[in-house]
Amino acid sequence: MFNSGAKIRFIRMPEDKSHEGYKASCDTSKEDIRIWICPKNISAKIDRDICLAHEVTHGWLGRVEKYVRPVKTEDQEKDEQAGMIHNMVEDLVVYNRVKQEGFPIISPLDLKDIGGQAYEIEQNGQIKYLNMLPNGKSQSIIRVATYICCEYALKTIGITEDAKQVFERYFEAYKGRYLAEDGVDIV
């Protein structure tokens, strides 16, 4: 898949982003594919490998396959929300490509994070780290994106039994707390 001649650069993520829990992100706005990495948020080699495969695939889609990106406007809040939705949709394609290349799509750290979100909903009625986002709409987008990506992985790609149990727990916690608030109709 990656023999197009597109250059990939790996860059340490600035400190102001590393506190937000990001492991890595992809930027295709330059001539090359740039993968910003926050080593302190990646705990094990398997997490790093899965994370990098995921982000490089985003870069491939944007730079080589010319996937469309949201156009920036004057409204930063709407731009961020459009970016979240775009990323969620593109993640579904990325999951398939990463799996085709032989990488697992869900890392142990991702499972721990999703399980932690389910626990926070069950115990506190909210997902604490989402409180860093600027408004309820952005929080809703992230919750719905997590739900859709888990559902997609569960029904389409195939995952381990451990991952299935974590996802099922997230689904139940989400349905019990956020379903009506986010305006989601789950069939």
Backbone as numpy.savetxt, mean C-alpha at the origin, in Angstrom:
# Nx Ny Nz CAx CAy CAz Cx Cy Cz
10.78 -9.39 -16.90 9.96 -8.19 -16.90 10.82 -6.93 -16.90
11.96 -6.94 -16.23 12.72 -5.71 -16.02 13.93 -5.57 -16.93
13.81 -5.86 -18.19 14.95 -5.73 -19.09 14.73 -4.63 -20.13
14.17 -3.50 -19.73 13.86 -2.43 -20.67 14.96 -1.39 -20.80
15.95 -1.45 -19.93 16.97 -0.42 -19.92 16.63 0.74 -19.01
15.47 0.72 -18.38 15.11 1.78 -17.44 16.04 1.70 -16.24
16.60 2.84 -15.84 17.52 2.87 -14.69 16.72 2.99 -13.40
17.17 2.25 -12.41 16.53 2.28 -11.10 17.54 2.80 -10.10
17.14 3.83 -9.34 17.99 4.39 -8.29 17.33 4.16 -6.95
18.12 3.71 -6.00 17.64 3.53 -4.64 18.20 4.66 -3.78
17.32 5.37 -3.09 17.70 6.56 -2.33 17.14 6.46 -0.92
17.96 6.82 0.06 17.50 6.83 1.45 16.42 7.90 1.62
15.32 7.51 2.26 14.19 8.41 2.47 14.56 9.50 3.48
14.13 10.75 3.23 14.42 11.82 4.19 13.77 11.54 5.55
14.37 12.04 6.59 13.88 11.81 7.96 12.44 12.27 8.15
12.01 13.34 7.47 10.65 13.85 7.69 9.58 12.88 7.18
9.92 11.95 6.32 8.98 10.93 5.85 9.11 9.64 6.64
10.30 9.37 7.18 10.55 8.08 7.81 9.72 7.88 9.08
9.27 8.95 9.73 8.49 8.81 10.95 7.05 8.40 10.67
6.61 8.49 9.42 5.22 8.20 9.09 4.97 6.72 8.84
5.98 5.89 9.03 5.80 4.46 8.88 6.04 3.94 7.47
6.40 4.82 6.55 6.68 4.37 5.18 7.88 3.44 5.18
7.78 2.38 4.39 8.93 1.51 4.18 9.67 1.95 2.94
8.91 2.27 1.91 9.50 2.71 0.65 8.41 3.36 -0.19
8.84 4.14 -1.17 7.90 4.70 -2.13 8.62 4.84 -3.46
7.83 5.00 -4.51 8.37 5.05 -5.86 8.08 6.41 -6.48
9.05 6.93 -7.22 8.89 8.20 -7.92 9.33 8.00 -9.37
8.42 8.25 -10.29 8.76 8.11 -11.72 8.71 9.47 -12.42
8.75 10.54 -11.64 8.65 11.87 -12.25 9.96 12.32 -12.89
11.03 11.62 -12.64 12.34 11.96 -13.22 12.64 11.02 -14.39
13.83 11.09 -14.92 14.22 10.24 -16.06 14.38 8.78 -15.68
14.60 8.52 -14.40 14.81 7.16 -13.95 13.70 6.78 -12.97
13.72 5.54 -12.55 12.79 5.08 -11.51 13.51 5.23 -10.19
12.94 6.02 -9.30 13.56 6.25 -8.00 12.76 5.56 -6.91
13.45 4.74 -6.16 12.83 4.04 -5.05 13.41 4.65 -3.77
12.55 5.32 -3.02 12.95 5.92 -1.75 12.76 4.87 -0.67
13.81 4.61 0.11 13.80 3.54 1.10 14.03 4.11 2.50
13.27 3.59 3.46 13.50 3.95 4.86 13.92 2.67 5.59
15.24 2.43 5.68 15.72 1.17 6.27 15.21 0.92 7.69
15.01 1.96 8.48 14.59 1.72 9.87 13.17 1.17 9.97
12.37 1.31 8.90 11.01 0.78 8.91 10.90 -0.58 8.23
12.02 -1.13 7.80 12.04 -2.47 7.20 12.86 -3.36 8.11
12.20 -4.33 8.73 12.85 -5.06 9.81 13.61 -6.31 9.39
13.28 -6.88 8.25 13.93 -8.14 7.87 14.16 -8.18 6.37
15.06 -9.06 5.95 15.39 -9.18 4.53 14.15 -9.50 3.69
13.28 -10.40 4.17 12.09 -10.75 3.40 11.19 -9.54 3.21
11.04 -8.71 4.25 10.24 -7.49 4.12 10.87 -6.56 3.09
12.19 -6.44 3.14 12.88 -5.56 2.19 12.69 -6.05 0.76
12.89 -7.34 0.54 12.77 -7.89 -0.81 11.36 -7.72 -1.36
10.35 -8.02 -0.56 8.96 -7.88 -1.01 8.64 -6.41 -1.26
9.07 -5.55 -0.36 8.82 -4.11 -0.49 9.47 -3.56 -1.76
10.72 -3.91 -2.01 11.42 -3.40 -3.19 10.82 -3.95 -4.48
10.45 -5.23 -4.48 9.79 -5.79 -5.67 8.50 -5.03 -5.95
7.76 -4.71 -4.91 6.51 -3.97 -5.04 6.75 -2.58 -5.63
7.68 -1.84 -5.06 7.93 -0.46 -5.50 8.56 -0.40 -6.90
9.46 -1.32 -7.19 10.06 -1.35 -8.52 8.98 -1.65 -9.57
8.02 -2.49 -9.21 6.92 -2.78 -10.14 6.07 -1.53 -10.37
5.80 -0.76 -9.33 5.12 0.53 -9.52 5.91 1.39 -10.51
7.22 1.44 -10.32 8.07 2.23 -11.21 8.02 1.74 -12.64
8.04 0.44 -12.81 7.95 -0.17 -14.14 6.65 0.25 -14.83
5.55 0.16 -14.09 4.26 0.52 -14.67 4.23 1.99 -15.10
4.78 2.85 -14.27 4.78 4.28 -14.59 5.76 4.68 -15.67
6.97 4.17 -15.59 8.03 4.61 -16.51 8.02 3.84 -17.82
7.92 2.53 -17.77 8.06 1.71 -18.97 6.72 1.47 -19.66
5.71 1.11 -18.87 4.41 0.83 -19.47 3.53 2.08 -19.58
4.03 3.19 -19.07 3.37 4.50 -19.21 1.96 4.53 -18.61
1.80 3.86 -17.47 0.51 3.96 -16.78 0.24 5.42 -16.45
-0.98 5.82 -16.56 -1.38 7.21 -16.33 -1.30 7.52 -14.84
-0.83 8.70 -14.53 -0.76 9.19 -13.15 -1.75 10.35 -12.98
-2.23 10.56 -11.76 -3.11 11.72 -11.53 -2.39 13.03 -11.86
-3.11 13.96 -12.41 -2.56 15.28 -12.75 -2.67 16.17 -11.53
-1.58 16.87 -11.21 -1.57 17.78 -10.06 -2.46 18.99 -10.35
-3.14 19.45 -9.31 -3.99 20.64 -9.40 -3.53 21.65 -8.36
-4.32 22.64 -8.13 -4.03 23.64 -7.10 -4.47 23.18 -5.71
-5.27 22.13 -5.65 -5.84 21.65 -4.39 -5.01 20.48 -3.86
-4.10 20.74 -2.94 -3.18 19.73 -2.43 -3.93 18.57 -1.76
-4.98 18.87 -1.02 -5.73 17.83 -0.33 -6.37 16.86 -1.33
-6.99 17.40 -2.37 -7.59 16.53 -3.40 -6.52 15.76 -4.17
-5.38 16.40 -4.40 -4.27 15.72 -5.07 -3.81 14.51 -4.26
-3.70 14.69 -2.94 -3.27 13.58 -2.07 -4.30 12.45 -2.09
-5.58 12.81 -2.05 -6.63 11.80 -2.09 -6.64 11.07 -3.43
-6.48 11.80 -4.52 -6.42 11.18 -5.85 -5.22 10.24 -5.93
-4.10 10.66 -5.36 -2.90 9.82 -5.34 -3.13 8.54 -4.56
-3.84 8.63 -3.43 -4.14 7.43 -2.63 -5.01 6.46 -3.42
-6.04 6.98 -4.06 -6.94 6.12 -4.84 -6.19 5.50 -6.01
-5.40 6.31 -6.71 -4.62 5.79 -7.83 -3.69 4.67 -7.36
-3.01 4.90 -6.26 -2.06 3.91 -5.75 -2.78 2.61 -5.39
-3.97 2.73 -4.79 -4.73 1.55 -4.41 -5.09 0.73 -5.65
-5.57 1.39 -6.70 -5.94 0.67 -7.92 -4.70 0.05 -8.56
-3.62 0.81 -8.63 -2.40 0.28 -9.22 -1.83 -0.87 -8.40
-2.02 -0.84 -7.07 -1.55 -1.94 -6.22 -2.13 -3.27 -6.66
-3.36 -3.29 -7.15 -3.97 -4.54 -7.58 -3.20 -5.13 -8.77
-2.76 -4.26 -9.68 -1.93 -4.70 -10.81 -0.56 -5.15 -10.30
0.01 -4.36 -9.39 1.33 -4.68 -8.84 1.32 -6.05 -8.17
0.28 -6.35 -7.38 0.21 -7.65 -6.71 0.30 -8.79 -7.72
-0.45 -8.67 -8.82 -0.40 -9.72 -9.84 0.98 -9.85 -10.46
1.60 -8.72 -10.82 2.92 -8.76 -11.45 3.97 -9.34 -10.51
3.94 -8.90 -9.27 4.92 -9.38 -8.29 4.77 -10.88 -8.10
3.55 -11.35 -8.01 3.30 -12.79 -7.86 3.80 -13.55 -9.10
3.55 -13.00 -10.30 4.02 -13.64 -11.53 5.54 -13.78 -11.56
6.24 -12.84 -10.94 7.70 -12.88 -10.91 8.24 -13.75 -9.78
7.34 -14.36 -9.01 7.77 -15.32 -8.00 7.98 -14.75 -6.61
7.60 -13.50 -6.37 7.73 -12.92 -5.04 6.42 -13.09 -4.27
6.51 -13.27 -2.96 5.28 -13.21 -2.17 4.73 -11.79 -2.23
3.43 -11.64 -2.11 2.86 -10.29 -2.19 2.65 -9.66 -0.83
2.61 -10.46 0.21 2.37 -9.95 1.56 3.56 -10.34 2.43
4.20 -9.35 3.02 5.34 -9.62 3.89 4.86 -9.88 5.32
5.69 -10.51 6.14 5.33 -10.69 7.54 5.03 -9.35 8.23
5.77 -8.30 7.85 5.53 -6.99 8.44 4.17 -6.43 8.03
3.77 -6.64 6.76 2.44 -6.21 6.32 1.35 -6.92 7.10
1.52 -8.24 7.30 0.52 -8.98 8.07 0.43 -8.46 9.50
1.59 -8.17 10.07 1.61 -7.63 11.43 0.88 -6.29 11.48
1.10 -5.45 10.46 0.44 -4.14 10.39 -1.07 -4.29 10.25
-1.53 -5.15 9.35 -2.97 -5.34 9.15 -3.60 -5.95 10.40
-2.91 -6.92 11.00 -3.39 -7.49 12.25 -3.45 -6.45 13.36
-2.46 -5.55 13.39 -2.45 -4.46 14.36 -3.60 -3.50 14.15
-3.93 -3.24 12.89 -5.08 -2.37 12.60 -6.37 -3.02 13.10
-6.52 -4.31 12.86 -7.72 -5.02 13.33 -7.80 -4.94 14.86
-6.66 -5.16 15.53 -6.62 -5.09 16.99 -7.00 -3.69 17.49
-6.46 -2.65 16.85 -6.77 -1.28 17.26 -8.26 -0.97 17.10
-8.85 -1.44 16.01 -10.29 -1.23 15.81 -11.06 -1.95 16.91
-10.69 -3.20 17.19 -11.38 -3.98 18.21 -11.25 -3.36 19.60
-10.05 -2.89 19.94 -9.79 -2.38 21.29 -10.16 -0.91 21.48
-9.87 -0.09 20.45 -10.01 1.37 20.61 -11.06 2.01 19.69
-11.59 1.23 18.78 -12.58 1.77 17.84 -11.98 2.65 16.76
-10.67 2.66 16.62 -10.01 3.46 15.58 -8.62 2.92 15.29
-8.08 3.36 14.14 -6.71 3.00 13.77 -5.86 4.23 14.05
-5.02 4.16 15.08 -4.31 5.34 15.58 -3.48 6.06 14.55
-2.69 5.33 13.74 -1.78 6.02 12.83 -2.54 6.83 11.78
-3.80 6.49 11.52 -4.58 7.27 10.55 -4.89 8.67 11.07
-4.78 8.86 12.37 -5.02 10.20 12.93 -4.01 11.22 12.45
-2.88 10.75 11.86 -1.88 11.68 11.30 -2.37 12.29 9.98
-3.35 11.65 9.34 -3.84 12.16 8.07 -4.68 13.40 8.30
-4.74 14.29 7.30 -5.35 15.60 7.50 -6.84 15.61 7.75
-7.57 14.60 7.27 -9.02 14.65 7.46 -9.62 13.26 7.39
-10.90 13.20 7.75 -11.61 11.93 7.76 -11.72 11.27 6.40
-11.80 12.08 5.34 -11.92 11.50 4.00 -10.66 10.72 3.63
-9.50 11.28 3.93 -8.24 10.58 3.66 -8.16 9.30 4.49
-8.59 9.36 5.74 -8.58 8.18 6.59 -9.49 7.10 6.02
-10.65 7.50 5.54 -11.60 6.57 4.93 -11.00 5.91 3.70
-10.31 6.69 2.87 -9.69 6.14 1.65 -8.69 5.05 2.02
-7.86 5.30 3.02 -6.87 4.30 3.44 -7.55 3.05 3.99
-8.58 3.22 4.80 -9.29 2.04 5.35 -9.92 1.22 4.23
-10.61 1.89 3.32 -11.26 1.18 2.21 -10.21 0.53 1.31
-9.11 1.23 1.06 -8.04 0.67 0.22 -7.49 -0.60 0.85
-7.26 -0.58 2.15 -6.76 -1.77 2.84 -7.75 -2.91 2.69
-9.02 -2.62 2.88 -10.06 -3.64 2.75 -10.07 -4.24 1.35
-10.08 -3.37 0.33 -10.15 -3.84 -1.05 -8.91 -4.66 -1.42
-7.73 -4.18 -1.04 -6.50 -4.92 -1.37 -6.47 -6.28 -0.68
-6.90 -6.35 0.56 -6.96 -7.64 1.27 -7.96 -8.57 0.60
-9.13 -8.04 0.28 -10.17 -8.84 -0.37 -9.68 -9.36 -1.73
-9.03 -8.49 -2.48 -8.50 -8.87 -3.79 -7.45 -9.97 -3.66
-6.53 -9.79 -2.73 -5.48 -10.80 -2.53 -6.10 -12.13 -2.10
-7.08 -12.07 -1.25 -7.73 -13.27 -0.74 -8.47 -14.03 -1.84
-9.21 -13.31 -2.67 -10.07 -13.96 -3.66 -9.41 -14.19 -5.01
-8.39 -13.42 -5.36 -7.85 -13.48 -6.70 -6.46 -14.09 -6.78
-5.58 -13.69 -5.89 -4.18 -14.06 -6.02 -3.86 -15.32 -5.24
-4.49 -15.50 -4.12 -4.17 -16.64 -3.28 -3.10 -16.27 -2.27
-3.37 -16.56 -1.01 -2.45 -16.20 0.07 -2.36 -17.35 1.05
-1.43 -17.24 1.99 -1.24 -18.28 2.99 -2.42 -18.33 3.96
-2.53 -19.43 4.67 -3.59 -19.58 5.66 -3.45 -18.53 6.77
-2.21 -18.25 7.18 -1.98 -17.22 8.21 -2.49 -15.87 7.74
-2.17 -15.51 6.50 -2.62 -14.23 5.95 -4.15 -14.20 5.87
-4.74 -15.31 5.48 -6.20 -15.38 5.38 -6.83 -15.08 6.74
-6.29 -15.66 7.80 -6.84 -15.45 9.14 -6.72 -13.98 9.56
-5.57 -13.35 9.25 -5.38 -11.94 9.59 -6.37 -11.08 8.81
-6.53 -11.36 7.52 -7.45 -10.58 6.70 -8.89 -10.73 7.19
-9.28 -11.95 7.52 -10.64 -12.18 8.02 -10.89 -11.38 9.30
-9.88 -11.31 10.14 -10.01 -10.52 11.38 -10.18 -9.04 11.05
-9.40 -8.54 10.07 -9.53 -7.14 9.66 -10.92 -6.89 9.09
-11.41 -7.81 8.25 -12.73 -7.63 7.65 -13.81 -7.49 8.72
-13.77 -8.38 9.70 -14.78 -8.34 10.76 -14.69 -7.06 11.58
-13.48 -6.66 11.93 -13.31 -5.43 12.71 -13.78 -4.22 11.90
-13.40 -4.19 10.64 -13.78 -3.07 9.76 -15.30 -2.99 9.62
-15.92 -4.12 9.33 -17.38 -4.14 9.13 -18.10 -3.67 10.40
-17.58 -4.08 11.56 -18.21 -3.71 12.81 -18.07 -2.24 13.17
-17.02 -1.58 12.68 -16.76 -0.19 13.10 -16.93 0.84 11.98
-16.43 0.57 10.79 -16.32 1.62 9.77 -17.22 1.47 8.55
-17.86 0.34 8.38 -18.62 0.08 7.17 -19.60 1.21 6.84
-20.44 1.56 7.78 -21.44 2.61 7.54 -20.78 3.99 7.42
-19.78 4.27 8.26 -19.11 5.57 8.24 -18.43 5.84 6.90
-17.82 4.81 6.30 -17.13 4.98 5.03 -18.07 4.88 3.83
-19.33 4.54 4.07 -20.30 4.47 2.98 -20.02 3.34 2.01
-19.53 2.23 2.53 -19.16 1.10 1.67 -20.29 0.08 1.68
-20.62 -0.43 0.50 -21.62 -1.47 0.36 -20.88 -2.75 -0.05
-20.68 -3.64 0.88 -19.93 -4.88 0.63 -20.90 -5.99 0.28
-20.65 -6.60 -0.85 -21.54 -7.68 -1.30 -20.93 -9.01 -0.95
